[in-house]
Amino acid sequence: MNKKSSALKLALLVGAIAMLDGAMPAHGVEKVVPAVGQADPSRSVPDTVSDSWKKSWPLIMKFISKSNGPFPRPDDFAGWEASYLANEKRVRPLVAGSAKMWRVETREVSLGGVPVLRIVPSNWHDDGRVLIYVHGGGFTSGSVYSSLGMSTQVAAETGLQVISVDYTVAPRGRWQQVTDQVIAAYKAVLAEGVAPESIAMIGESAGGSIVAGTTLKLRDLGLPMPAAVILWSPWADISGAGDTYRTLADAEPMLTIPSLNASALAYADVADQKNPYVSPVYGDFSKGYPPTLIQGGTREVFLSNCVRLYQSIKAGGGNATLDLYEGMIHVFQSILPNSPESKSALRAVRSFIDRNVKARGNAAVAGAKRSNPD
């Protein structure tokens, strides 16, 4: 690997971390510091992860910061906007090389009045299948540009056209508007002639919550649901319920409960936080739901979110797969994409899509030859 390639991969690693870390405002934060003489459990590398993660762990930890605040009030639009802009300014240059590294092409368009980014592998073969991607960032940060590290990876690894939705982040965009924006983009894809059985949706963290909740909303509106749903470390319950919010809070290297609470309030009032479109663990899945793949790690506070959403779907008679990875942190797939754990996770995603998402006219579902970075 040459120096230029190494520098690009380092920038993308830092960019992926900064994007996921973006739920924590960039201004005026107080970092979590362990008591004098105490080791920080969130910084210790699990001894059961791959050699790739063991080797990279110290570098990854250098770029992860945990914060207990202070955070803007839910109605402090200016405070959240300043944080959003600062994060975009910090992350966009780091992930600017994503399209080149993953060998994909991007194009800005509007679907249903919502700005989106169309992303296709450079050797894309159009078999009629589309993957709609919704970025994370704690509902309050991120864009189709700062999330390029993830959306371009997904396009290259699946060989599919990806539609990355640039929804309005909170508090300017709250849950009612955000889910409507994703629905508008989805309906526009249908209007282009793409069949629902040829569409999958994918989202990570807060984006996973939006995807899962929007799919429930599509069903309740009487609209056709996508053929499959893929969720990476979904924030499936923003109310704060869940065992690992407490049991893994100290071991979690990225997210803090105060930061999550602040972002949750910016997205939804307390009275709305158990609405299934906001926290899909509370959904009624007995009325139908697409096959769902849920991936997460054992080193993140969202572990309970993964387990509880899986249990809710299964209890309603749905088809769900829970795919957990030992020692992995929040959205590990994009932080260290060439690690054995990430490669295994992406193989599972490809297999899941090929089993559940139909190509146009019963064409072969192999799709394009997948592009991987050197």
CORRA-V646078 format. One record per helix or strand of 2 or more residues. SS is the DSSP state (~ for helix, > for strand). FROM is the first residue (numbers start at 1). TO is the last residue. Records with the same first field share a line. If there is no record, write none. Layout:
SS: FROM-TO ; FROM-TO
//
This chain:
~: 3-23 ; 41-43 ; 51-62 ; 77-95 ; 98-102 ; 148-158 ; 175-191 ; 196-198 ; 206-220 ; 244-247 ; 257-267 ; 270-272 ; 280-282 ; 285-287 ; 303-315 ; 332-335 ; 340-356 ; 360-362
>: 104-111 ; 114-121 ; 130-134 ; 161-165 ; 199-204 ; 228-232 ; 291-297 ; 320-325
//
